[in-house]
Amino acid sequence: MEKKTGGSRPRRTEFGTATPKINEAITFQADGRLQHSEDCCVEALRMLSREERNGLEAVSVRNTLASIRLDRGKYQEARQDARRALEITASMAEPGEDTELDRLRLTSLCLIGRSHLQAGELEAARPLLERALTMAHYWLPANSEEKLRILTLLGALAKESGYRYEAEEYYRKALAIAESLFDPYHGEVAALCHRLALLAEGWDEAEHLEPFARRAYEIRSSQFGTTSPQAAAAQAGIAMTMEAQQQLKEAGEKFLHSLAIFDRHYAAAQCELSIRVELLRDYALCRRAAAGYLIASGRHLDAREFSERAQKVFERVLGKGHPLVRKWREDHRSICRATPMFPRKGQRFSAWEWWRGFSFSR
């Protein structure tokens, strides 16, 4: 079987009227232009006739729209889109009668489960994802993209629930499927290696995860460049595994370098980039870990300034009332409580300039 190459992209649709708009939306989503992608999907829905709004094409559009809205942290809206898609598939045929329809049905179910998972509603997500996995066993081949996504989400659910070994098992199964479907430098392979690396957080027996962290960094740095946020997130994964092995100084420097890259890309007031929730999670993780390193090194104000700028990014992208922003605000308050406030006498600290070896700008 020929393996798919390149970055991680949703499957393109092959239906009718709105197909060009859907494919345009998928391209924008893959490029990180999430607002443009969402606008294309909304326009694609408007283009459908009354009959088409209850057909396969409408299901594809709504699933794509739900995926984009989840990337932007719009959990309620995404859930509504996926539920509507699921209702349409239920009206068209019974489960198990049509493979393509079953794939779309499973995608909708996964999106609903993912919306609960990302919102921290773990008990609501669990039965949906377990049901999806059972259905995938019956309806789809052993190695399918849908099953890969379900296993990945179950791994994330196990991690959030505190079951590391179970999470690692799910991620390894998903990685095996990804390696059978895609080439070794595909984005899905990197994403799963990165997820495995992040299991090392607070785990003293995580040295076996370092090869996955380094593989994720190798793939992402070759695809996006060493100073990209994607590579920075992967580098934080390496630091996590090093910290688990008590290589604290080396891990701290890597966390700080990763945070400097995030700070450079996203903390500018004029930044209008669409940032995926997953990258924001990595940014928050880097902030917390690097702040701990800076505080331990006696550089309290640097930790506070990093944290304040990152918090402004989170609030600008997701809104102050978003559940993740509320959670990360507590992290910020903890960092501030650990950093006594002293005036810097008008100095403005730049993480990127610091990393490049420059002095503070007056």
C-alpha positions as CSV (number, residue, x, y, z in Angstrom):
1,M,0.0,0.0,0.0
2,E,1.4,3.4,-1.0
3,K,1.9,5.6,2.1
4,K,0.7,9.2,2.2
5,T,3.3,11.9,2.5
6,G,3.5,15.4,3.8
7,G,1.9,17.2,6.7
8,S,-1.3,16.2,8.6
9,R,-4.3,17.2,6.6
10,P,-8.0,16.2,6.8
11,R,-9.3,14.0,4.1
12,R,-10.6,16.0,1.1
13,T,-14.2,15.6,0.1
14,E,-15.3,14.4,-3.3
15,F,-19.0,15.2,-3.5
16,G,-20.4,18.1,-5.5
17,T,-21.7,21.7,-5.2
18,A,-19.6,23.0,-2.3
19,T,-16.6,20.8,-2.9
20,P,-14.2,23.6,-4.0
21,K,-15.1,25.6,-0.9
22,I,-14.6,22.6,1.4
23,N,-11.3,21.8,-0.1
24,E,-10.3,25.5,0.2
25,A,-11.3,25.4,3.9
26,I,-9.2,22.2,4.4
27,T,-6.1,23.9,2.8
28,F,-6.5,27.0,5.0
29,Q,-6.9,24.8,8.1
30,A,-3.7,22.9,7.3
31,D,-1.9,26.2,6.8
32,G,-3.1,27.5,10.2
33,R,-5.4,30.2,8.7
34,L,-8.3,29.2,10.8
35,Q,-10.6,32.2,10.4
36,H,-10.4,32.0,6.6
37,S,-11.0,28.2,6.9
38,E,-14.1,28.7,9.0
39,D,-15.5,31.4,6.7
40,C,-15.1,29.0,3.7
41,C,-17.1,26.3,5.5
42,V,-19.9,28.7,6.4
43,E,-20.0,29.8,2.8
44,A,-20.1,26.2,1.6
45,L,-23.1,25.5,3.8
46,R,-24.9,28.5,2.2
47,M,-24.2,27.1,-1.2
48,L,-26.0,23.8,-0.6
49,S,-29.5,23.4,-1.9
50,R,-32.4,22.3,0.3
51,E,-32.0,18.7,-0.7
52,E,-28.2,18.8,-0.3
53,R,-28.4,20.1,3.2
54,N,-29.6,16.7,4.3
55,G,-27.0,14.7,2.3
56,L,-23.4,13.5,2.4
57,E,-22.0,16.8,1.3
58,A,-23.7,18.6,4.2
59,V,-22.2,16.0,6.6
60,S,-18.7,16.6,5.2
61,V,-19.0,20.4,5.5
62,R,-20.3,20.2,9.1
63,N,-17.6,17.8,10.2
64,T,-15.0,20.0,8.7
65,L,-16.5,23.1,10.3
66,A,-16.6,21.3,13.7
67,S,-12.9,20.4,13.3
68,I,-11.9,24.0,12.6
69,R,-14.0,25.3,15.5
70,L,-12.4,22.8,17.8
71,D,-9.0,24.0,16.7
72,R,-10.1,27.5,17.6
73,G,-11.5,26.4,21.0
74,K,-15.2,27.0,20.1
75,Y,-16.4,23.9,21.8
76,Q,-20.2,24.5,21.9
77,E,-20.5,25.6,18.3
78,A,-18.3,22.6,17.2
79,R,-20.5,20.2,19.1
80,Q,-23.6,21.5,17.5
81,D,-22.2,21.1,14.0
82,A,-21.0,17.5,14.7
83,R,-24.4,16.6,16.3
84,R,-26.2,17.9,13.2
85,A,-23.9,15.9,11.0
86,L,-24.6,12.8,13.1
87,E,-28.4,13.4,12.8
88,I,-28.1,13.6,9.0
89,T,-26.2,10.3,8.8
90,A,-28.8,8.6,11.1
91,S,-31.6,9.6,8.7
92,M,-29.8,8.2,5.6
93,A,-29.0,4.6,6.5
94,E,-28.5,2.2,9.4
95,P,-24.9,1.7,10.8
96,G,-22.9,-0.9,8.9
97,E,-24.8,-0.5,5.6
98,D,-22.5,2.0,3.9
99,T,-18.7,2.3,4.6
100,E,-18.4,5.9,3.5
101,L,-21.4,6.9,5.6
102,D,-19.9,4.9,8.6
103,R,-16.7,6.8,8.3
104,L,-18.5,10.1,8.4
105,R,-20.6,8.9,11.3
106,L,-17.5,8.0,13.3
107,T,-15.9,11.3,12.5
108,S,-18.9,13.2,13.9
109,L,-18.9,11.0,17.0
110,C,-15.2,11.6,17.5
111,L,-15.7,15.4,17.1
112,I,-18.4,15.4,19.8
113,G,-16.2,13.4,22.1
114,R,-13.2,15.7,21.4
115,S,-15.3,18.8,22.2
116,H,-16.1,17.4,25.6
117,L,-12.5,16.3,26.1
118,Q,-10.9,19.7,25.2
119,A,-13.5,21.4,27.5
120,G,-12.4,19.2,30.4
121,E,-15.6,17.2,30.5
122,L,-13.9,13.8,30.7
123,E,-16.9,11.7,31.9
124,A,-19.0,13.0,29.0
125,A,-16.2,12.2,26.5
126,R,-15.4,8.7,27.7
127,P,-18.6,6.8,26.6
128,L,-18.6,8.5,23.2
129,L,-15.0,7.6,22.4
130,E,-15.3,4.0,23.7
131,R,-18.5,3.6,21.6
132,A,-16.7,5.0,18.5
133,L,-13.8,2.5,19.0
134,T,-16.2,-0.4,19.2
135,M,-18.0,0.7,16.1
136,A,-14.7,1.2,14.2
137,H,-13.7,-2.4,15.1
138,Y,-16.8,-3.7,13.4
139,W,-17.1,-1.4,10.4
140,L,-13.6,-0.4,9.3
141,P,-10.3,-2.0,8.4
142,A,-7.8,-2.5,11.3
143,N,-5.6,0.4,10.0
144,S,-7.8,3.3,9.2
145,E,-7.5,7.1,9.8
146,E,-10.7,7.1,11.8
147,K,-9.4,4.4,14.2
148,L,-6.1,6.3,14.5
149,R,-8.0,9.5,15.6
150,I,-10.2,7.5,18.1
151,L,-7.1,5.9,19.7
152,T,-5.4,9.3,19.9
153,L,-8.4,10.8,21.7
154,L,-8.7,7.9,24.1
155,G,-5.0,8.3,24.9
156,A,-5.6,12.0,25.6
157,L,-8.6,11.1,27.8
158,A,-6.5,8.6,29.7
159,K,-3.7,11.2,30.2
160,E,-6.1,13.8,31.5
161,S,-7.6,11.2,33.8
162,G,-4.1,10.4,35.2
163,Y,-3.7,6.9,33.7
164,R,-0.2,7.3,32.1
165,Y,0.3,3.6,31.2
166,E,-3.1,3.3,29.6
167,A,-2.4,6.6,27.6
168,E,0.9,5.3,26.4
169,E,-0.7,2.1,25.2
170,Y,-3.3,4.0,23.2
171,Y,-0.7,6.4,21.7
172,R,1.5,3.5,20.7
173,K,-1.3,1.7,18.9
174,A,-2.2,4.9,17.1
175,L,1.4,5.5,16.2
176,A,1.6,2.0,14.7
177,I,-1.4,2.8,12.5
178,A,0.1,6.1,11.5
179,E,3.4,4.5,10.5
180,S,1.5,1.9,8.4
181,L,-0.6,4.7,6.6
182,F,1.9,7.5,6.2
183,D,5.5,8.1,5.5
184,P,8.0,8.4,8.4
185,Y,8.0,12.3,8.2
186,H,4.2,12.8,8.2
187,G,2.7,15.3,10.5
188,E,0.5,12.6,12.2
189,V,3.6,10.6,13.1
190,A,5.2,13.7,14.6
191,A,2.0,14.6,16.6
192,L,1.8,11.1,18.1
193,C,5.5,11.1,19.0
194,H,5.0,14.5,20.7
195,R,2.0,13.2,22.6
196,L,4.1,10.3,23.9
197,A,6.8,12.7,25.0
198,L,4.4,14.9,26.9
199,L,3.5,11.9,29.1
200,A,6.9,12.5,30.8
201,E,5.5,15.5,32.7
202,G,6.0,14.7,36.4
203,W,6.8,11.1,35.7
204,D,10.1,9.8,37.0
205,E,10.1,6.6,34.8
206,A,9.9,8.4,31.5
207,E,13.4,8.1,30.0
208,H,12.1,5.6,27.5
209,L,10.0,8.4,26.0
210,E,13.0,10.6,25.0
211,P,13.4,8.9,21.5
212,F,9.8,9.8,20.7
213,A,10.5,13.4,21.7
214,R,13.6,13.6,19.5
215,R,11.8,12.1,16.6
216,A,9.0,14.6,16.9
217,Y,11.5,17.4,16.9
218,E,13.4,16.0,13.9
219,I,10.2,15.8,11.8
220,R,8.8,19.2,12.9
221,S,12.1,21.1,12.5
222,S,12.6,19.7,9.0
223,Q,9.0,20.6,8.0
224,F,8.6,24.0,9.7
225,G,12.1,25.2,10.7
226,T,13.9,25.1,14.0
227,T,12.5,28.5,15.1
228,S,8.8,27.6,14.4
229,P,6.3,27.2,17.2
230,Q,5.8,23.6,16.1
231,A,9.5,22.8,16.6
232,A,9.4,24.8,19.9
233,A,6.6,22.6,21.2
234,A,8.6,19.5,20.2
235,Q,11.7,20.8,21.9
236,A,9.7,21.3,25.1
237,G,8.8,17.6,24.8
238,I,12.5,16.7,24.8
239,A,13.0,19.0,27.8
240,M,10.1,17.1,29.6
241,T,11.9,13.8,29.2
242,M,15.2,15.3,30.3
243,E,13.6,16.7,33.4
244,A,12.2,13.2,34.2
245,Q,15.9,12.0,34.1
246,Q,16.9,14.8,36.5
247,Q,18.9,16.7,33.9
248,L,17.4,19.8,35.3
249,K,19.7,22.5,34.0
250,E,19.7,21.2,30.4
251,A,15.9,20.8,30.5
252,G,15.5,24.3,31.9
253,E,17.5,25.8,29.1
254,K,15.4,24.0,26.5
255,F,12.2,25.1,28.1
256,L,13.4,28.7,28.1
257,H,14.5,28.5,24.4
258,S,11.1,27.0,23.5
259,L,9.3,29.8,25.4
260,A,11.4,32.4,23.7
261,I,10.3,31.1,20.3
262,F,6.6,31.2,21.4
263,D,7.1,34.6,22.8
264,R,8.7,35.9,19.6
265,H,5.9,34.5,17.4
266,Y,2.8,35.2,19.5
267,A,3.3,37.8,22.2
268,A,3.5,40.8,19.9
269,A,0.4,43.0,20.2
270,Q,-0.1,43.2,16.5
271,C,-0.1,39.4,16.1
272,E,-3.2,38.4,14.1
273,L,-2.3,34.7,13.6
274,S,-4.8,32.0,14.2
275,I,-3.3,29.8,16.8
276,R,-4.5,26.2,17.3
277,V,-5.6,25.2,20.8
278,E,-3.0,22.4,20.9
279,L,-0.2,24.9,20.3
280,L,-1.6,27.1,23.0
281,R,-1.5,24.2,25.3
282,D,2.2,23.7,24.5
283,Y,2.8,27.4,25.0
284,A,1.2,27.2,28.5
285,L,3.2,24.1,29.4
286,C,6.5,25.9,28.3
287,R,5.5,29.0,30.3
288,R,4.9,26.9,33.5
289,A,8.1,24.9,33.1
290,A,10.3,27.8,32.1
291,A,8.9,30.0,34.9
292,G,9.9,27.3,37.4
293,Y,13.4,27.2,36.0
294,L,13.7,31.0,36.1
295,I,12.4,31.3,39.6
296,A,14.8,28.6,40.8
297,S,17.6,30.6,39.1
298,G,16.5,33.7,41.0
299,R,15.3,35.5,37.9
300,H,11.8,36.3,39.3
301,L,11.0,39.3,37.1
302,D,11.8,37.5,33.9
303,A,9.4,34.7,34.9
304,R,6.7,37.2,35.6
305,E,7.1,39.1,32.4
306,F,7.1,35.9,30.3
307,S,4.0,34.8,32.1
308,E,2.1,38.1,31.7
309,R,2.8,38.3,27.9
310,A,1.7,34.7,27.4
311,Q,-1.5,35.2,29.4
312,K,-2.4,38.2,27.1
313,V,-2.0,35.9,24.1
314,F,-4.3,33.3,25.6
315,E,-7.0,35.8,26.4
316,R,-6.7,37.5,23.0
317,V,-7.0,34.2,21.0
318,L,-9.7,32.4,23.1
319,G,-11.4,35.1,25.1
320,K,-11.1,35.7,28.9
321,G,-14.1,33.5,29.7
322,H,-12.7,30.3,27.9
323,P,-12.3,27.3,30.3
324,L,-8.6,26.9,29.3
325,V,-7.9,30.6,29.8
326,R,-9.4,30.4,33.3
327,K,-7.2,27.4,34.0
328,W,-4.1,29.1,32.7
329,R,-4.9,32.2,34.7
330,E,-4.5,30.2,37.8
331,D,-1.0,29.1,36.6
332,H,-0.2,32.8,36.0
333,R,-1.3,33.7,39.5
334,S,0.8,30.9,40.9
335,I,3.8,32.2,39.0
336,C,3.2,35.8,40.2
337,R,2.8,34.6,43.8
338,A,6.2,33.0,43.5
339,T,7.9,36.1,42.0
340,P,8.3,39.1,44.3
341,M,7.6,42.3,42.5
342,F,10.6,44.7,42.0
343,P,10.8,47.6,39.6
344,R,12.9,47.0,36.5
345,K,13.6,50.8,36.1
346,G,12.1,51.2,32.7
347,Q,13.8,48.1,31.1
348,R,11.8,46.1,28.6
349,F,12.7,42.4,28.6
350,S,12.7,40.6,25.2
351,A,12.9,36.8,25.5
352,W,14.2,36.5,21.9
353,E,16.9,39.1,22.4
354,W,17.9,37.5,25.6
355,W,18.2,34.1,23.9
356,R,20.3,35.7,21.1
357,G,22.7,37.1,23.7
358,F,21.6,40.7,23.6
359,S,21.3,42.9,26.7
360,F,18.1,44.5,28.0
361,S,16.8,47.4,25.9
362,R,16.6,50.7,27.8
